[in-house]
Amino acid sequence: MNYTDLENFMEVYGQDILSFCKYLTRNKEEAEDLCQDALVKGYEMSQHIENEEHAKRFFLSVAVKLWKN
């Protein structure tokens, strides 16, 4: 995944990931921080995404792991 792919991904799924982070944290500010951290960490680890169909699930799992820590 390159930077352009990440931008496109964020346009399509960014709101879904933010909503999921709000569900996890129950706090708007914490959710925004978690979402940003998940997108950055997910981008850094994007070589592990097997195909584009699994990208959203991959980023959501990154968010959950970050939230648990």
N, C-alpha and C positions, 0 to 999 in steps of 0.2 A: 504494500500500500504506500503510495507516494503522497505528497502533500495535497495535490489536487484531488486524489481519491478521498482523502480525509475530509476535505471541504465538502465534497459531494455527499459523503456519508453523513456529515453533520447536518446538512440541509435536509436530508431525508429522515434521519433517525435521531437527530440531536434532541428534539422535544420529547421523544419517547424515553430516551435515556435520562433526561432531566426529570421527567415525571416519575420514573422508576426510583430515582435517587430521592425524590421528595417522599415517596412511599416508604422507603427504607428509613430515612432520617427523621421524618415528621417535622422538618425545619427547613425553611426556604434557603437561608444562607448556607447551612451545612450541605444541603442538597446541591446547590450551585458549585460549592467547593469540591464535593465528591464527584460530580459530573465532570468538572474540568480535570480533576486528577485522573479519573477513569479514561477520559479521552486521550490525555497525554500518555499515560501508561500503556493503554491499548495500542496507541500509535507506535510507541517504542517496541512493542511486542508483536506488531502486526505480521511479522513473518510467520507466525504460528497460525494465522487464519488460513484454513484449508481452501475455502472458496468464498466468494462474495455472499452467498446465501447464508453463511454462518457468521458474518461480521457483526450483526446486531447482537446475537447471542453471546459472542465473544466479548464484546464491550460491556454487556450487562453482567457477565460473570466476573470481569475485572472490577466492576463497580461493587459487586457483592464482596469480593475478596478484600478490597480496600476498606469497605465499611466494617467488615469483621475485625480488621486489624486496627 
